[in-house]
Amino acid sequence: MCGIVGFIGREEAAPILLEGLSRLEYRGYDSAGIAVYDPEEGLQVVKAKGRLQVLSDIVAGGKTIHGTVGLGHTRWATHGEPSDVNSHPHVSEDGRIAVVHNGIIENYMEIKEYLQGKGVKFVSQTDTEVVAQLLEYYYKKQPDDLLGAVVKVLHRIQGAYAFGIISADHPDQLVAARKDSPLILGYGKGFHFLASDVTAVIRYTREVSYLDDGEIAVLTADSVQVYNALLEPVEKEHHQVDWEISAAEKGGYEHFMAKEIMEQPKAFRDTVFPRIQEGQVVLDDLQLPVEYLREMDKVYIIACGSSYHVGMAAKYTLEKLLRKPVEVTLASEFRYCDPIVTDRTLALVISQSGETIDTLAAMREAKRLGARVLSIVNVVGSTIARESDDVLYTWAGPEIAVATTKAYSTQLAVVYLIGLYCAKLLGTVGEEEYRAIVDELLLIPTKIEEILANRGDIQYFASIYFNHPSIFFIGRNIDYAVGLEGSLKLKEISYIHSEAYAAGELKHGTISLIEPGTLVVALAGHGKLFEKTMSNVVEVKSRGADVLGVTTAGRTEQMGKTADHVIPVPDTHPMLLPSLEVVPMQLFAYYVALQRGCDIDKPRNLAKSVTVE
Ligand code: F6R
């Protein structure tokens, strides 16, 4: 949700900022802008509604700006519609301070009215302009103390923020501050960066640190000083980013989503294989004592969106393996539902970005209530990862497409590992069953490869159904969990209305929407429930639905007797089925969206990392 980048060094800042923004565009893409301090012209700002390309074209078309310190922003609108004037950076009335912001200033209206009362003129509808104007206001009261003015502003505002700030009076400084929105610092020889994530800086440096809430940083070309909220100097640990820039590029694919779907076998292997040694799940990075597990009263899974759908599958898996109650809740609901959490509750927090504000806030609430937090996170060093008691990383690499695919698959993989590991400690899984699941787990990447090799069939089904106005997904148990994800994938990138239902629930209302020609995607991989789901398939067929079935290879023929088409997935242990079934769902959504000419990697109204409530 909004990407910010700041650069200070000895080279021209504008091209570096634009390059950084191109890596951050997945975080928001309704407008973009840069501000650079030009020693001759003062602060120069170029910003425009639309994709980053619009801004790049303006800059390339003659609006050249010189200077070695600057800020860039790519926006996902919250306050104020997408427009040129609402785009960031925002500049103070005297044109001497520029600000980029990711987050929401909740009390902006009250401050705006206060400043308006002092005669300050505002030009935009954004909460961020208030910060630029307030900075000028405090700075004028105590000139030459930019840091002091920043601190005063931070005390006055409420909400979530990651800021980048430059000032014409201090062109040798770039100021950064954060609370509840991600911000990293990048270190180079003779240059430094601030950015929403490492993708924006990796081309220039691999050395980064992660700002914590309440911290402020002052960057110059040759130094970085970080302070806590009391303005005491803080030593930051430096980290080396260990992935290549090619991981954040399309690598010959038309879309990041296609690339990321195809990367799933590797991502699954990277996540699982090093954690299985001599047939045993080894989680060296997990510190859950067996006594804790024995006493544990329940597992509370907290997540949003697709990560929540992983949680839905995890409920079935973990309850079966651990014989402990597992509750799954949407993070945005958890905070306000007075949850029953004790110091014996394990909060299992699932997040690709590790920055989703709803998930982060729910996690903090769970901690406050006494829960121990184990998180499954993809982005190393993200806030959720750092604030958890234990974190298990999904080694999926950077995920750029807004619609998650490989992160979902690796999250599932980590759920299996946690389930097996804890069940073994608790003695709730038999040796034979344990071995059977571990053996199958190792075969999953090859089986995903098999599905990917047959993607032409799924492209064909997409070409038949891409114009359907409404598509239903049904399934039971873990098939239902996959249906939820299949439906979300489809609607978010193709804009086709879609719903997922527990197959047995359809007849309690939703079946009234089924009419001749309605497409129903029926997931029936779960062997024990196959017949039950098939009876629901018969119900929708008798009302004229077209049925696209998904089941295991061994049942394809049987399902084909009723369904119009069947997508087979290789046979596997029932618990691991979601890892296979989800792949045709991702491919189906992708090819449908492709047929419809949708902007697959950047669907309308969405952004990758949701850092506002
Ligand atoms: C859908 C999708 C979103 C995310 C959700 C949570 O394709 O990607 O639904 O799953 O916004 O994000 P994370 O996992 O980063 O917390």
Residues whose N, C-alpha, C, O or C-beta is under 5 A from the ligand:
A	BS01	F6R	C304 G305 S306 S307 I350 S351 Q352 S353 G354 T356 V402 A403 T404 K608 V610
